[in-house]
Amino acid sequence: MTRLGVMMFLEFFLWGSWMVPMGKYLSSIFTGREDLGSIIGNAYGTGSLAAIVAPLFVGLVADRFLPGQVVLGVLHLVGAGLLYGVARASDPATFYWLLLASGLCYMPTLALVNSVSFDHLSEPRRQFPLVRVWGTIGWIAAGITVGSLLPRVLASGGLPGGIAELLQGDASGNDAGKTNLPFLLAAATSAILGVYSFTLPHCPPKAKGQPISVAKLLGLDAVSLLKSPSFAIFALASFLVCIPLAVYYAKANEYISDMGIQKMLGLGSETVMTFGQMSEIGFMLLMPLLLARFGVKTMLIGGMLAWVARYLLFAAGAGSAWMLVLAVVLHGICYDFFFVTGQLYTDHVAPRELRASAQGLIALLTYGAGMFVGNLAFPRVAEALTTEAGVFPWKPFWFTFAAAAAAVMVLFAIAFRDRVKLGSGDHA
């Protein structure tokens, strides 16, 4: 479990180091451009687009041709080079295409680290949350590094000469999130994780040698799971609820920064955003007990309800530090109750030979299609709400996405009928 925990830590440290501050960085290097909003929206959409294209194909490779840890290592090593290219990009087109290419390498690994973990855990319901929590710790460490540690290094002039020469963006205020340092950090982390992946326990392809149909070549064999009404409803809800989720990743950091969280608490917005991951740790450790007590349906509904509450708090808390912080802290319930429960539920219902593909399918529907639609939608919602004087009304913006999450929650509560609690018999 320790080796899997290190894998999870690096996996999410890598992602967390650049994803949260990217909007500020793009605003820094492309400031004054009329299409800045589209540049930022398109950039955040690359991960979702990559998640649509890649996971099912990689699930096919990991299930049938190459060991999971080998696929993981190769993807992260290639991704390291691409992230370095992103850090050095100086025009929107180059930045976009390199970020998209790095996403095609990274997004499949979100399913692969789950598959590798499940392959070596004897009791996934009890053990997986203890492994996955290290991913949360990795994300927190990335946020603190970018939001607190790197600014101190910038202020002290302590960057090594080689890195200082690579610096891009606005470093005048010692805000590392406005520079390319997060991308350089992500590139280095990806290289380390790529090498480390080859040392992980062997994960042989479980369907090697089996006949391959056209559907299997396209990675669509996991789609057969949708014949189950309960899994189909779960998959649909996963897609729909990730539409309003996209706005949290793209706009929450900017929002709490604009609301003056630095002056209120004396902490950078990236550091405050890690409070959500800190809350994940507590809820992650409680997951085995909560799943056994309440079951999959109640846990999933609880996660959706937390989404609704989070956006309502954002809408009402423009001048209130405690409301803004509570909205961020609710991320622990939002993520653990929905995503982690969903990953465990998927592992429960999928046959052994399809588990990597099944995890890829859910990644496609959530991080892929759902968040891609969300990244297309929120700039249009923002444009529709902006007044003729150019004033952006945050309150109706957050209310819109609270209503969307509430609608998905109600539909799921009515339609989902599976009462599984994921007890000691984890696998169907």
N, C-alpha and C positions, 0 to 999 in steps of 0.2 A: 504493500500500500504506500510506503514511503516514496518509492520510485514513481508511482503513478501520481502522487501528490506533487512532486517536483515538476512533472510534466504539466499538470494543470496550472501550477503557479506561473510557469513560463508562458504557457498558452495565453493566459488572460492578462499577464503583465504586458505582453507584446501588444495585444489589442487595446488595452486601456491606456497605454502610454500615448497613443496618437488620436484615438477616436474622439475623445471628449474635447481636447483643445483645437481640433482641426478647423472648426469654424472661425475661431479667433485668428488662427494663423493665416487662413485664406483672406480674411478681412484686412490683415496686415500687409500681405504682399500684393494684393490686388485692390487696395483701397482706392476709392474714387471711380471705379468702373460701374457703369450703369447696370451691367448684368451680374453684379456681385452676388445677388440672391440666387440666381440660377447656377452660378459657379459652385456655391456652397451646397445647394440642393442636389445638383448633379454629382458632386463629390461624395456626399453621404449616400447617394443612390448606387454607387459602384459596388459596395459590399452586398447590397441586396440583389443587384443584377448578377453578381458573381455567384451568390448563393442559389439563384434560380438555375444557372447553367451547370455548375460543377458537382454538387454533392452526389447526385445519383450516379454519375459516371465514376467518381472515385469510390463510391460504395460498391459498384460493380467490380472495380479493380481489386479492392481490398477483400471482397467476398470470394473472388474466383481466381485471381492471378498472382498477386504479390502480397507478402505479409504486411499487416497493417502498420507496423512500426517502420517498415521501409518506405511505404508511401508517405507516411507522416514526415520522415526525415527529408526525403527528396523535396517535398512541397515547401518545407520551411527554409531549406537552403536556397532554393530558387527565389522564394519570397524575400529573403534577406537582400539579395541583389536588387530586386525591384523596388523595395522600400528605400534603399539608398538612392535609387534613381528618383523616387518621389521627393525625397529630401532636397535634391539638387535641382528639381524642375523650377523653371522661372516663367513659364507661360501656362495658361489654363489648359490648353489642349494636351500638352505633354504631361502635366500633372494628372489630368483625368485618365489618360490611357495607361499610364504606369500604375496609378492607384487601382484601376480596374484589373490590370494584370496581376497585381499583388493580391487583390481580393480573390481572384480565381485560384490562387495558391492557398490563401488562408482559410476561406470559408469552408472548404471541404474538411479541414482539420478539426472544426468544431464538432462534426459528427464522428470523425475518426478517434479523437481522444475519448469520447464516450464509448465507442465500440471497443477500443483497446482496454479500457477500464473494465467494462462488463465482461470481457473475455477472461479476465484474471481475478474476478471477485467471486467468491463462493456464495456470498449472500448479498446480492446487489442492493436490495431494499435497505439493509442496515449499513453496508459498507460504502456504497457509492456517495451518499452525502458527505461522508468523512473525507473522501478523496476530492470531491467537487468543491468543497469549501476552500481548498488551497487555490483554486482558480479565483475565488472571491478575494482571498488575501492578496493574490497577485495583482488584481485590478486595483485594490486599495493602495498597495505599494507603488503602483505606477502613478496613481493620482497624487499621492504625497510627494513622489519624486519630481513630477512635473510642476505641481502647484506650490511646493514649499522648498524642496532641496535644490533644484536647478536654479530658481530665482536667486537663492543665496550665493550659488556659485557664480552666476552672472554679475551679481552686485560686487563680489569680491575680486572679479577679474581672474578667477581661478580656472578657466577653461584651458585645457592643454592646447598648445599652439596649433597642432594639426586639426583639432575640432574647431577652434576659433576661426580658422581659415574657411571652414565649410559653412559657417553660420549665415543664415538668411533670415529675413523678417525684421521686425521691430524689436530690438533688444534694449532700447533706450530706457524703458521702464522696468527692466529686469523681470519682465513677465515671459517666462520660458514658453508659455502657450502661444505667444505671438511670433515664435521663431520656429525653425525647422528642427530644433533639438529633439522634440518628441519623436520625429520620424527617424532621426539618426539612432536614437535609443531603441526604437522598435526594430530597426534593421539589425543592430547588434544582437538583440534578444532573439530574433528569428534565426540568426546564424548559430547561436548557442543551442537553441532548442532543436535545430536541425541535426546537429552533431549528437546531441543527447538522445534523440529519438532512436538512433541505431543501437543504443545500449538497453532499450526497453525489452521486457519479456517478449518472446516470440509469439506472434499472432498469425498463425497460418491461415490462408484462405480456406473458408469452411465449405465452399461449394466447388472447389477445384475439380475439374474433370467432368462435371455434370454438363448435360446438353445445354447449348446456348441458343435461345430463340432470338428473333429480332427484338422482341420486348426486353429480353435480358441484356442484349447488346446496348440498348438505349437506357438501361438502368431502370426500366419501368416494372420490374417484377414485384417491387414493394407496393406498387399501386393496387395489387390484388388484395391487399389488406383493407382497402376501402369498401370491399364487399360487406364487411361487418358494419352494420348501421351505427354502432356506438363509436367505432374508430373513425368512421366517415364524419360523424358530427364533431368529434374531437378535432379532426384534421381541418374541417371547415372553420371551426371556432378559432383554431390556432392561426389560420390565415387572417381572419377578419380582425381579431383583437390586436394583431401586430400592425395594422394600419394606423391606429392612434398611438401605438408604441413608438413609431418612427419619430414622431415629433419630440418625444422626451430626449432621445439621444441627440437629435439635431439642434434643439432649441433650449433645453432646460439650463445648460451651463451659461449660455448667453443671457437668458432671462434673469437668473439669480444674480449674475454679474451686473446687468443693467439696473436691477433693483437695489444695488448698493450693498450686497452681502459682505463685501470687503470692509466697508465702514462699520457695518452692524456688528460683525464678529471678529474683525481683524484677521480673517482667513481668506485666502484666494478661492475663487469659485471652484477650481479643479479639486482643491482639498475638501471643500464642502460637499462636492458631488460624491466623494468617496464614503460619506456617511451612509449612503444607500447600500454600498457593498459591505460596510461594517455591520449593518443590520442583517444582511444576508447570512453572516456567519452564525448568529444566534438562531435564526430560523432554520438554517441548513442543518445544524446539529439537532434540532427538534424534529426534523422531517420524519425519521423512522417512527417515532411515537405518534406524530400527528397523522401520518398516512394510515397506520394501523387503527387509530381511533376514529378518524373521520371519513376515510376512503377517498378515492380519486375525485369523484364528482364534487364533493364539498371543498376539497383543496383547490381545485381548478376555479370554482366559483369565487372562493376567497381571494385568489389572485386577481381575478377580474374586478372584483369589488374594490380592491386596493388601488387598481388603476383609476377607477372612477373617482375615488376619494383624493388621489394624488392630484389629478387635474383640477378638481374643485378647490383644493387648497391653494394651488398656484393661482387660480382665478381670483380668489378672495384675499390672498396674502401678499399683495404687492409691496406693502410697507411693513410687513410683519416678519421679523426674523424667524420666530418660532413656527409660523405656518410654512414658510419656505423650507426650513430644515425638516419639518415633519413630512412634507411632501416628498423630499428626497429620501428620507429614512424609510418611507413606505415601499421603496424599491425592493427592499429585502423580501417583503411578502409578495409583491408583484412578480419578482423573478423566481423565487424558490417555489411558491405555491403553484405557479403556472408552468414555467419552463422545466424545472427539475422534476416535478410531478409528471409532466408530459413525457419527458425522456424515460422515466421509469415505467410509465404506462406503455409506451411504445415497445420497450424491451420486453415487457410482460406479454404483449399480444403477438409479437412477431416470432415466427419460427426461427430457430437458431441460424439457419443458413441465410436468412434475410435480414438479420438484425442491423448490419452495417447499412444496407440499403434503406431500411425502415427509418433509421436515425437520419439518413441523408434526405429522405422524403420530408420529414418533419422540419429539418433545417431549411429545405427549399421553401416550404409553405410559410415559415415564420421569418427567419432572417432574410429569405429570398423574396417570394412574391408579396407577402404581407407588408414588409417594410419598404419594398420597392414602390408599391402603390401608395403607401403612406408618404414617402419622400416626394412622390409626384403631387400628392394631394395638398400637403401643408403649405407649400409656397402659393398655391392657388387660393387656398382659404385665407392666407395672410393678405394676398393681393385684393381679394374681395372685401375684406374687412377694413383695409387701410382707407382713411378718409381722403378727401380731395386735397386737404392741406398736407398730406403725407404723414399724418399721425397714425401710428400702429396701435390699435386697441388690444392689449394683451388679454384683458378679461374675457371678452367674447371668443377670442381665439382658444383659450383653454376650455371654456364652457363647451365649445363645439366638439372637442375631442373627448371631453368627459361624457357627453351625450352619446357619442359613437361607441365608446367602451361599454356604457350602460346597456345599450341596445344589444350588443353581442352577448353580454352576460345574461340578460333575460332570455334570449333565444336559446342559449346553451342550457340554461337551467331547465327549460321546458322540454328540450329535445333529447338530451343525453340521458340514457337509462342504465348504463353500466354501473353496478354498485361495488366493484372490486375494491378491496382495501389494501392489497399488496401485503399480505401477511408473510409468514415464513415461507410459504410456497410461492416464490416470486414468479416463476415462469409457467405459462399456460401449457 
